[in-house]
Structure formats: C-alpha cells, structure tokens
Amino acid sequence: MKLSILGIFAHPDDAELVCSGTLLLHKALGYQVGIVDLTKGELGTRGTAETRKAEAETASKILNLDIRQNLALPDGFFENTPKHQLPVIQAIRTFQPEIVITNAPQDRHPDHGRASQLVTEACFLAGLSKIQIQDKHGQPLSAWRPKALYYSVQDRWLMPNLVVDISPYWQRKMEAILAYKTQFYSPESHSQEPQTYISTPDFLTFLEARAREMGHLIGVKYGEGFIKTNTIGIKNLFDII
C-alpha cells in the first residue's frame, strides 16, 4: 500500500506520543497513514515485547492506521549502519510515503537521536536506484525518496518551526497513548510494575502541558510541533494565516 504519511520511530508508543494527533487529522482528511516501529521496545523497564505488541495493535485501531510494521531491530543497540539501514530503506520503498515523520534529532533517550539519524540517511539512500532491495516476495523495489522529512519534538524542548493544530483529536490521541497500559500510568499497572519516569500521573500532565504549549504558539488549544531542517516554501501566503 502506498502511504501519504509514514511515521518511523524507535519504539512502539513513540509515534503515539508525538505525532498521533497529526496522523489522526490527515487520516480524517482522506490520506493514508502508517507507522513503522524500528524495535519491539524489549529493553523497556515495564512490560515485555509481547505486551508492547498487543498494546501497539490496540493503539493502531484507535488511530485507524492503514499499516503498522515492526522491523525488530535490537532495542538500545540498533545502529546507523548498512545492516540496519537496509530494512528501513525497504520499508520506505514498500510504502512510498510522500512525508516521513521520525524521532527528535536529540532527546533524553539515546535511541531517539540515533533513530533520527538512521531514518534521515535511509530516506536519502532509498532514492538511490543502484541500491537494490527486494520485497518480501523477492520482487525488486523501485527507488523512492520522500518529499519531506519532519522531526518530532519529544521529551527535551526543541523549538519547532511547524505546529499542527490537533485540538479536535486530542482525546483520541490520549486514548492511543493510554493503550500502552504497561508503559504509562494506569491503576492496574501502577501496583504491578516498577515506577519509571513515564509511568507517573505527572508525565501525563506534562504531555498535556506540552501540547497546550505547542497549541499556544499558533493560537489553538492543542498542537504537535515538528522541525524541518530545510526551508519550508509556500506558493500562497494565505496558506499559512
């Protein structure tokens, strides 16, 4: 399936945290959207790879994704090398997204910055026709380079140069996040799992505060911020008022 927007992120739940409102918005507008998770999140303090898989499936239904794929790269140990670039290139060529959204270029979790660099290079390499890759059926995949690559703002504050109004989709975004019951605060998991930085009620408060802060930048209630390293161009000033 050809996608309009593809989120490529280090862990299951990364996309839900930082761009699920944007995916919901564009799905409602009629675009095809999907997520590729680089790892199973198997090194997470709470839960297991199996529980994360089930939670990701629940979140995907809430987000009405057209596809979700997990590349099963080693959590914590994937690298920006040909061995790990090739599966990402394969995914990009398979789904042919016009837009890719990925992790923050630098963040609290070292996987995020490393994933950002891996995806950046894979997006470029996917457009080189002399790199030959086959699909799962053994058929050659044509070169494809996304038209735009956006980086998310995650735990650490980075000033966005683009903010998307997600106000109508805030509640569904939170539903998708809370589908990860082992990762974030829920009455059931709170007493059964060790407490982590993201498992407290305070972290959920932070998420709302961040979304409100992003929204405030553009005069709406809730927003998601993104960074684009090259200049954003328009053909009509009225597209951005």
N, C-alpha and C positions, 0 to 999 in steps of 0.2 A: 504493500500500500504506500502510495506517495503521501507524505505529510506536508502540511503548511508550516507547522512549528514542531520542533523536537527539542525536548529538554534532555540534556546528557549530564548526569550528576554522579558524584562519587558513591553515594549511599541511598538506599531506599529511605525516603522521607525528606531528603534534601529538596527535591523539586516541590513537594507539598509545602514546605516551609517558606520558600522564597518566590515561587512563580506560579503556584496553582491558581491563584486568582486570575492571572493573565491567561492561563490555559483555559479556564472556565469561560472567560469573556470571549475569547476567539472561537471556542467551540460553539458558543451561543450565536456567534456571527456566521457560522457555517463553515469554518475552517477545520481541517483535520489536524489533530494534535496528538502527541505521544511522548513517552518518557523512556529513556534508556538509562538503567542504573548500571554503573560500572562494576560494583561489588554487591555482595549479599549482606554487607554490614555485619559480618560474622565476628568481628572483634568488639562489637558494642558490649558495654558492661551489662546491660539489661537485655533480656530476651535471647533468642537464638536466630540463626539464619532461617530456620523453618518458620518461626513466629513472624519474623520480618517479611517473609514471602507471603504469608497469609494476610498480614496487615496491608502489604502493598497491593494485593489483589482487591481488598475491600476499598482502599483509597482510590484505586483506579476506577472502580464502579461509580464512586461518588463523583469523580471528576469526569466521567463519561469519556475516558480516553479511547482513541482509536487503536492504539497499540501500547504495550509495555513490554520491554525486554530487559533481561538481566545478563550482562556479559560475564559474570562470575570471575572478574579479575580479583586478585588477592587483596582483601581489605587491609589497609595500612601499608601494604608492600607493593602495590602497583607502581609502575614507573613510566616515565615518558621515553620509552624505548620502542624500537620497531615491533618487538614481541607483543606489546600492549597497545601500540598504535593501530596495528592491523585490524583487530576486532572492532575498534571504533570506526575506522575507515569503512569497514564492511557494513556497519550499521548505517552510516551516513549515506553510502551509495545505495543501500537497500531501500531506505525510506525517503531519500531525496528531499530533505526539508529545505524550504526557502529560508527559514530562520532557525538558528540553533541558540538555545539558552543554556548556560553552564554555570559552574560554581564561581564564587568570588576569586579574583586573582590572588588575594591574600586573606587569611582568616585565622581564627583561633585553632581550628582543626587543620593539621598539615595536609591531610588528604584533599582538602578543598582547593588550596592553591595549586597542588600538584595535578589534580584533575583538570583545573582550568587550563594549565599549560598543555596537558595531554590533548584535550579537546581542541584547543587552538591549533596545534600543529596537525592534528588529524583532519580538521576541516580543510586546511590548505592542501595536505597531501592527498586527500580524497579527490581533488580536482586534477591530479596528475595522471594522465592516461597511461603512462608507461608503468605505473604501479598496477599490477594485475592481481585481482582478487575475485574469487568465485563466491556465489551464494551457497546456501545450504544444500542446494540440489546439484551443485557442480557447474552451474552456468556462470559465465563471466559477468561481472558487474561493471557497468559503464562509469566513467569518471563523473563525479558530481561535487560541486563546491557550493555550499550555502551562500545566499546573497548577503546575509547579515549574521553576525555573531554577537550576542549580548552576554555580559557577565552579571551575575546576581550580586546583591548586597546581602551578606549573611550575618554572622554574629558581630563582627567588627564593623564599625561605621566606616563606610566609604561614600563619598559624595556622588550621588547618581547624576547622570546627565540626561536621563529619561525616566519619567514616572508614569505608570499606567494606573488609571482610576479603576479600582476593583471593588468599589463600595457595594454594588449590588450582589457581589459574590463572596463577601466576607464570611458569612455564616457557613457556606458550603466549603470554603477554604478551611475553616476551623474544623468542620466535620472530617475532612480528609486528613488533617493533621492528627486529630484525636483517634483516627482509625488505628494509629500506631500505639496501642494501649500499653505495650511493654516499654515504650520509649518515653512517653510523656505522662503527665500526671493523670491518673485515674484512681478512684477509690480501691479498685481491685488490685492493681499492680503496686500501689503505694506501700502496702504492708507486706508484699511478697517479694519485691525486688529491691536491690540496694539503691539508695538515693544517688542521683547524679545531677550534674549542672542543669540538664534539660528536663528532669523529671519532677521539678517542683512547680507548685502553682505560680510562683513568681516568674518562671520562664514564660508561661502563657500570658501573663500580664505584660512582659517585655515584648512579646510578639505583637500584641495589640498596640502597645505604645509605638513600636517601630512602624507599623502600618499606618497609624494615625499621623506620625511624624512625616512619613512619605506623602500621605494624602495632603497634609498641611502645606507642603511645598507647592502643590498645584491647586489648592483651594477646594479639595474634596475631603470626604471623611476618611477613606482608606486607600492606600496606594501601595504599589510594589515598585521599587527602584531598580534601575539597571544602568550598567556602564557600557559604553561602546567606544572602543579605542580609536576608531577613525571618525571623521567628521560626518555628522548626520545632515543630509541635504534634503531640501523640500522644493517643490515647484510652485507652491502657493502659500503665502504667509497665513492665509485664513485656515490652513490645515492645522495650525498649532495655536489658535486662540481659544 
